Amino acid sequence: MNKLELKQNLEINYPHTEARLKRIECIYIPVTNAELAKHFFMKYGLITLSTQGNVKLASGQGIFFLETTVKQTANFVTHDWDDQDEHYVMEAACFEVTQINELYQLMKEDGAKVSELKDNSGCGWSFHFFDPDGNKFAAWQDVN
């Protein structure tokens, strides 16, 4: 079943027009060292800290860097994202950012692992970056 057929099937079977899930309040990222992860994100101005020291985005949503007992990342492999790559490594989250060109240059010049900055043909600009544990994230900025 293709995506359009699935959409139609779901809408027939479940005719509600509003979702109960409003937004993502926080995300949980596996890390080996929470302090190091906070330093990485603070260094590039990606986050701020609440008065309690919790990580938050400009929107107020939280990120929890949780230390794991076994090294792992939030990345996963999928065939369902890139038609050219049957083993695409999917990022843990896509963050909307401001000043993407400056952020990209800062991270690249500082030696952070980043992909190329990409123009998504009217759908904004983006690049991928990796935290010290290898968690993959997307940074995206709208063109409007």
BALO-381984 format. One record per residue (C-alpha): residue number from 1; x, y, z. Coordinates in steps of 0.5 Angstrom, whole numbers, plus 500, padded with zeros to 3 digits. Each point is the difference from the previous one (the first is absolute). Layout:
<recs>
+-----+-----+-----+-----+
| num |   x |   y |   z |
+-----+-----+-----+-----+
| NUM |   X |   Y |   Z |
...
+-----+-----+-----+-----+
</recs>
This chain:
<recs>
+-----+-----+-----+-----+
| num |   x |   y |   z |
+-----+-----+-----+-----+
|   1 | 500 | 500 | 500 |
|   2 | 503 | 507 | 498 |
|   3 | 500 | 506 | 505 |
|   4 | 494 | 503 | 496 |
|   5 | 496 | 494 | 501 |
|   6 | 502 | 499 | 507 |
|   7 | 498 | 507 | 502 |
|   8 | 493 | 499 | 497 |
|   9 | 499 | 493 | 503 |
|  10 | 502 | 503 | 507 |
|  11 | 495 | 506 | 499 |
|  12 | 494 | 496 | 498 |
|  13 | 502 | 495 | 506 |
|  14 | 501 | 506 | 505 |
|  15 | 497 | 506 | 498 |
|  16 | 502 | 505 | 506 |
|  17 | 503 | 506 | 497 |
|  18 | 504 | 502 | 506 |
|  19 | 506 | 497 | 504 |
|  20 | 500 | 499 | 507 |
|  21 | 508 | 500 | 500 |
|  22 | 501 | 508 | 500 |
|  23 | 508 | 500 | 499 |
|  24 | 506 | 497 | 503 |
|  25 | 502 | 502 | 507 |
|  26 | 506 | 497 | 500 |
|  27 | 505 | 495 | 497 |
|  28 | 505 | 495 | 503 |
|  29 | 507 | 499 | 497 |
|  30 | 504 | 495 | 502 |
|  31 | 507 | 502 | 502 |
|  32 | 507 | 497 | 503 |
|  33 | 501 | 507 | 504 |
|  34 | 494 | 505 | 501 |
|  35 | 505 | 506 | 502 |
|  36 | 504 | 499 | 494 |
|  37 | 493 | 500 | 495 |
|  38 | 498 | 506 | 504 |
|  39 | 507 | 504 | 499 |
|  40 | 499 | 498 | 492 |
|  41 | 493 | 502 | 499 |
|  42 | 501 | 507 | 504 |
|  43 | 507 | 501 | 497 |
|  44 | 496 | 501 | 493 |
|  45 | 494 | 504 | 503 |
|  46 | 495 | 494 | 499 |
|  47 | 497 | 500 | 507 |
|  48 | 500 | 504 | 506 |
|  49 | 499 | 497 | 507 |
|  50 | 494 | 501 | 505 |
|  51 | 501 | 503 | 507 |
|  52 | 500 | 493 | 502 |
|  53 | 506 | 498 | 495 |
|  54 | 495 | 496 | 495 |
|  55 | 502 | 501 | 493 |
|  56 | 494 | 504 | 496 |
|  57 | 499 | 502 | 493 |
|  58 | 498 | 507 | 498 |
|  59 | 493 | 498 | 500 |
|  60 | 501 | 497 | 507 |
|  61 | 499 | 493 | 498 |
|  62 | 505 | 496 | 504 |
|  63 | 506 | 495 | 498 |
|  64 | 502 | 495 | 505 |
|  65 | 507 | 497 | 499 |
|  66 | 500 | 494 | 503 |
|  67 | 506 | 495 | 502 |
|  68 | 500 | 493 | 498 |
|  69 | 503 | 494 | 502 |
|  70 | 501 | 498 | 493 |
|  71 | 503 | 505 | 495 |
|  72 | 494 | 501 | 495 |
|  73 | 497 | 505 | 496 |
|  74 | 493 | 502 | 498 |
|  75 | 502 | 499 | 493 |
|  76 | 497 | 495 | 496 |
|  77 | 500 | 497 | 493 |
|  78 | 494 | 500 | 495 |
|  79 | 498 | 499 | 493 |
|  80 | 494 | 505 | 500 |
|  81 | 504 | 507 | 500 |
|  82 | 504 | 500 | 494 |
|  83 | 499 | 497 | 493 |
|  84 | 507 | 499 | 499 |
|  85 | 502 | 497 | 506 |
|  86 | 497 | 494 | 503 |
|  87 | 504 | 500 | 506 |
|  88 | 499 | 508 | 502 |
|  89 | 503 | 501 | 507 |
|  90 | 494 | 504 | 503 |
|  91 | 501 | 506 | 504 |
|  92 | 497 | 500 | 507 |
|  93 | 497 | 507 | 499 |
|  94 | 499 | 506 | 495 |
|  95 | 501 | 507 | 504 |
|  96 | 498 | 506 | 497 |
|  97 | 506 | 505 | 501 |
|  98 | 501 | 508 | 499 |
|  99 | 506 | 502 | 496 |
| 100 | 501 | 493 | 497 |
| 101 | 506 | 503 | 495 |
| 102 | 504 | 503 | 506 |
| 103 | 498 | 494 | 505 |
| 104 | 503 | 495 | 494 |
| 105 | 506 | 504 | 499 |
| 106 | 502 | 500 | 508 |
| 107 | 499 | 493 | 501 |
| 108 | 504 | 498 | 493 |
| 109 | 506 | 505 | 502 |
| 110 | 500 | 497 | 507 |
| 111 | 500 | 493 | 498 |
| 112 | 493 | 497 | 501 |
| 113 | 498 | 495 | 496 |
| 114 | 495 | 503 | 495 |
| 115 | 498 | 498 | 493 |
| 116 | 499 | 505 | 495 |
| 117 | 496 | 506 | 500 |
| 118 | 494 | 498 | 495 |
| 119 | 495 | 504 | 497 |
| 120 | 493 | 496 | 500 |
| 121 | 497 | 503 | 494 |
| 122 | 495 | 505 | 503 |
| 123 | 500 | 496 | 506 |
| 124 | 505 | 504 | 504 |
| 125 | 507 | 498 | 501 |
| 126 | 503 | 495 | 505 |
| 127 | 506 | 496 | 502 |
| 128 | 501 | 494 | 505 |
| 129 | 505 | 500 | 506 |
| 130 | 502 | 495 | 505 |
| 131 | 501 | 501 | 507 |
| 132 | 506 | 497 | 503 |
| 133 | 497 | 493 | 501 |
| 134 | 498 | 500 | 493 |
| 135 | 493 | 501 | 501 |
| 136 | 497 | 503 | 493 |
| 137 | 496 | 507 | 500 |
| 138 | 497 | 504 | 494 |
| 139 | 501 | 508 | 500 |
| 140 | 495 | 503 | 496 |
| 141 | 498 | 507 | 498 |
| 142 | 494 | 502 | 496 |
| 143 | 501 | 505 | 494 |
| 144 | 494 | 504 | 502 |
+-----+-----+-----+-----+
</recs>
